[in-house]
Amino acid sequence: MKMNNESLGGDFILVGFSDEPKLEKMLFLVVLICYLLTLVGNTSIIVISSVDPMLHTPMYYFLTNLSFVDLCLSTSIAPQLLWNLRGPAKTITRVGCAIQLYASLALGSTECILLAVMAYDRYAAVCRPLHYATFMHPRLCQSLVGVAWVSGLGNTLIQGTITLQLPLCGNRKIYNFMCEVPTMIKLACVDVHANEVQLFMASLILLLLPLSLILISYGYIAQAVLRIRSVQAWRKALGTCGSHLLVVSLFYMTITAVYIHPNSSYANSQGKYITLLYTIVTPTLNPLIYTLRNRDVKGALKRLVQRGQNI
C-alpha cells in the first residue's frame, strides 16, 4: 500500500468518546467484558464444533466460520479501543489505522455473505429436508465459504486502498473510535463524491443483496411452515431459524445505518454508538444466541466435559 506523501507523519487521533469522560470509564468495563465473552464464546463454538463428530454438519461448519470472523473482527478493534478508553492517549499509528481498516472491512464484508449462506442452509434444511444432503454436500459448503472470504478480501483491497489514497491535508482527527471507510472519507480535503458513490454501490452488493437473499430464503421457509399446521413444526422451524434471524437483525440493522446512509444526520451523530454495536456487542451476543437454545451444542459441551473428566 502506498499512502499519499502529505498524509505521512503524525498519528491519527481517535476522538471516540473523549468528550464524555464519565461514559469512557463505564465503556471500558463494558467493552472489556464483551471482548472477554467474545473470546470465550466464539473460541468455545470453534473447538466444540471441530472436536465433536455430531456437529460435523453444514450448519456448524458455517457457524464455525462465523465465530472465527467475529473473533477476528472484535480482536481487530477491541484492544485499541480499550487502550484509548483507559488513558489520555487517543492515538493510532498510520500503519495501525490501515491494518484496522483493512481487517475490519474484510471481516465485516465476509460476515454479510456468510449470513446469506447460512440462510440458504436453513432454507435447504426446512424446505428440502429429504434432499438436504444433496443440496449441502461438503464441496458446495466449502465453495460457499470460499466465496464469502474472497468477496470480503476483494472488497477491502479495493475500497480500503482507494480510501487510504485520499489526500487529508493534515486532517488527523477521526470522530470515531476506529478507522473505517465512511469515517476516513470524511477526513479527505478533496471532492469525495466518487468515493461515496463507490461506497454506496459496494454496500448495495455486499449488504442489501445478501439481505435480499436472506429475506427470500425465509419467505420460502415461512410458506413451507404455514403449509404444515403443526405446533411441533412451528417449534422446530423456530429452533432451526430463530437464532439466525436474530443474529441477522442485530447485524444488519446497525451496519446498514453506517454504510448505506453514511452522511445522514443520524449516522453522523450516533455513528460511533452504532459502530460499537456491530463491532463489539454483536460478536459477543452471537455465541449466546446460537447456544442458549441449542440442544446440539449443549449436548456436545457436556460430552466434551465428560471426556475431559474421564482422561
N, C-alpha and C positions, 0 to 999 in steps of 0.2 A: 504494500500500500504506500502510495506517495502522497503525502499531505501537502497542502498549499504552504509555500515558504513563509508567508506573512503570518500564518497561524502557528508556526513553530515557536517554541519557547514559552514558558509560563504554563502552569497547570490550570485546569478548569476549576471554577468554583461552583460546587453543587449547593445552591441556596436551600433547596429542600424545605425543611420545616423550621429553619433557623429563626424565622420571625415569630415563632411560638415556642419559647424555651420550656415552658411547663409541659407542653404537648410532647416535646422531644424526649423528656425523661420517661414519660409513660410509653411512648412509642418504642423506646429502646427495649423495655421489658417485653412488650407485645411482639416485636419483631424477633427478639431472641428466642422467646418461647415458640413462636411459629416456625422459626428456622430449625430448632431442635426437633420439633414434632415432624417437620418435613423430612429431615434426615432419617429419623427413626421409622416413620410410617412408610415412606417410599422404599427405603432400603429393605424393610421387612417384606413388602409385597414382592420385590425383585427376588429376594432369597427364597421365600416360600414358593413362589411360582416356578422357580428354577429347580428346586430340590424335590418337590412333591410331584410324583408321576400323575396323580389325579388332576393336577392343574395344567398339564401339558396339552392345552386346548387353544384354539384360535383366540377366544375371548381373553384368556390370561396372557397369551403371547402379546396381544395388543396392549393389555393393561400394564405388562412389564415395561414395554417401550414408553408408555405414557408416564409411568412412575420415574423412569430414567430421565425423561425430558423435564419433568417437574423438579427432580432432584438437581439437575444441572442448571435449570433456569433460576431457581432460588439461590443456588451457590454463586451464580454469576452476579448477583445483586445484593443479597443479604449481608455478607461480610463487610463490603464497602459502606453500606447503609448504617450498619451497627457502629463502624469506626467513626463515621461522621456524626451520628447521633450522640456518641459517647463524649467527644471532646470538642474543643473550639475549632479545630481544623475541619474545613468543609471542602477540601480539595480532592481532585483526582487527576492523575497524570494524563497527558495526551495519549500515551500508549494504553494506559488503563482504560481510558474512556473509549478508545477504538475497540479494544477487546470486549468490553462490556456491551457496546452497541452491536458488534457482530454476533456475539454469543446469544444475547437476549432476543435479537431479531430472528436468528436462525431457529432457536428453540421454540419461540412463540409461533412462528410460521409452521414448524413441524407439528406442533400440537393441534393447530387448526385442521390440518389434513388428517392427523391420527384420529381425532374425534369423529370426523366424517367416515373414516374406515371402520371405526367401532360401531357406528350407527348401521352401516351396511351389514356388519357381522350380526347385529341384533335383528335386522330385517330377515336375514337368512335363517336365523335360529327360530324365529316366531312364524314367519310366513312360508318357509320351505324346510320344515323340520326333517322330513324324510330324505331330502336331498342335501342336507346341511354339510355332510362330509364331502360331497362332490363339489358343492359351491365353495367351501372354505378349505380347500386342500392346502397342505403346507407351502407348496411353491407359490400359490397365489397370495397367501398371507405374507410371505417374505417379500414378494414383489410389491404389495401394497405398502408395507412398512418402508421399503426402499424408496418408493415414490415420495412418501411423506418426508423422509430425511433429505433426499435430493432436492425436493421443492424448497424446503427450508433453507438449505445451504445456498441454492441458486439465488433465492430472493435476497438473502443477506449480503451475498457477494456483490450483487448489482446495486441494491438500494444503499447498503452501508458504504460502499466505495464512493458512489456518486455524492452522498451526503457529506462524507468527510473531505471531499474535494472542494466544497463551497468555501469561498473566502469569508473570513469572520471579521476582518478589520479591527482586531484587538478585543472583540467581544468574548469574554470568558465566563460570564455569569450564566449558569444553566438553572432556570427556575423549575427545577425538579430535583429528585434525589438520585437520579440515574441518567445515563446517556442513552437516549433513544431517538429514533429518526425524527418524529414530529417536533421534539424539543430542540434538536440540533439545527433543523431547518430554520427555526425562528431566530437563531443566532446570526444567520448569514446577512451580509451587508449588500447583497445584490438582489435582483428580482428573482424570486423563488417560485413563481407561478408554475413553471415547467416541472419543478420538483414536487410541488403539491399535487399536480395532475398525475404525475407518475406514482406518487404515494397512494392516491385515491384509486388508480387503476389496479395497482398491486393489491390493495385492500379488497377490491371487488373480487379479484381472483382467489385470494388466499383466505378471505374472511367470509364474504357473502356467498360465494359459490359452494364452499363446504357446508355452510349453514343451510343453504337451499337443499343440498343433497341429504342433510340430516333431517330436515323437515319432511321431505318427500318419503324418506325411509320410514319415519314414524307415522306418516299418513297411511302408508300401506299396512303398518303394524296395527294401527287403530282399526282399520277396516277389517283386518283378519280377526282381531279380538272381538269386535262387535258381532261378527257372524256366529261366534260361539257364545251362546248365552249361558255361561257358566261362571259362578263365583270363583271357582278354582282356577279357571283360565285367566280371569282378570288378575288374580293374585300372582299367578306365575308370570304373566306379562309385566306386571308392575315390578316384581322382583327382578326380572330379566333386564328391564329397560329403565326403571325408575332412577337408579343410581347414575346411569349415563346421562339421562335427561337433566338431572340436577347439576351435574358437572358442566354440561354444555351451557346451561342457563347462566351459571356463575361466571364462566369464562367469556362467553360471547357478549353478555350484557355489559361487561366492563371494557373489554378490549375494543369493541366497535365504537364506543364513545370517544376513544382517543384517536383511532386510526381512520375512521370514516369521516368524522367531523372534527379534525384537529384544530380548526380555527373558530369553532363555536365558543360562545361565552361560557358555556358550562364546562367544556374541555379546558379552557384557559384558567378558570377559577378553581375547578375541582380536579384538574388533571392529575396532580400528584397523588391525590387520595384514590382516584380510580386506578391509577397505575399500581398503587400499593395493594389493591385488592387482587388484581390478576397476576401479579408477580410474587407476592408474599403469602397472601391469605389463601388463594385458591389452591396452590400446591400443598398447603397444609391440610386443607379440607378434603382433597381428593382421596387420600388413603382412608380417611374416616368414613367418607360416603360409600366407598366401594366395599368396605369390610364390616361395618356395623351390622348390616342386614344380610350379609353374605355367608351362608352356611358352609359353602365350599372352602372359603378362606379360613373361617373359624375352625373347621374340621382339620384343615391342613396344618394350622398353627398348633392345634392340640397334638396331632401326630408328630410334629417336629419337636415339641416339648417332651413328649413321652419317649421319643427316640433318644433325645439328649439325656434323659434321666436313666435310660437303660444302659448307656455307654459307661 
